[in-house]
């Protein structure tokens, strides 16, 4: 699908899943993988040195080893109608015309398989930036954010001081006033959450970008949220299991998150709550209203709502 018109510089794998008969098309497709690119993972940079052609149809073998690019292409000749056979009705000196041959049988009908299943979107690797809906891939967005965040932290003395002191409130205030929603990439908390897949607050993304502290994983945030609320309300083991199951679901399922925020109790009919006794067992959770309200006010839920 990626032949011309899209400069995907970080492409590392190209799948050739159908025969290709045009050398020009093959060269264009192969060219998608030859773009130079610098990958940035944390504070380490890796230069793109190779890419893979996953060839299922011997296309690369043909065009790399057998095809002679020096031979000029043959132009198709104009198709002409066959001339009629001369006849004079069987008279001497003419050509006798025998009985007409039966017409050739029609060629067999080709059945082209058609996909009749349902295509499901598993993940989205595109971030919308800018006021006009421009789109970039996730890795480009992350790399740009981390590069520009470092430059901003070095050029802004107040931000540099706030990062050094790990003053989360100051970091978030400065980001909202001086960094977010600026051209060209129009960074914002919701875009960072979607691109990194982690419902973390703004300071966490900043500390990760400047190399001060690694970005927590989604599991880290879920675990910290459960431990904090459980300690605050002195929850028993079974009550903490309810809190953990609920928090895990909210972190993974936007539909469940919206139900929880709206107070829709049908959320707890999900299968993961069956082993805890289902909705009927939830009534024995005496402090559930206070606990769930604390969960609604948690960073995990508030940040997850930004990305919904």
Secondary structure by P-SEA (a helix, b strand, c coil): ccccccccccccccccccccccaaaaaaaaacccbbbbbbcccccccccccccccccaaaaaaacccccccccccccccccccccccccccccbbbbcccccccccccbbbbbbbcbbbbbccccccccccccccccaaaaaaaaaaaaaaaaaacaaaaaaaaacaaaaaaaaaaccccccccccccaaaaaaaacccccaaaaaaaaacccccccaaaaaaaaaaaaaaaacccaaaaaaaaaaaaaaaccaaaaaaaaaccccccccccccccccccccccccaaaaaaaaaaacaaaaaaaaac
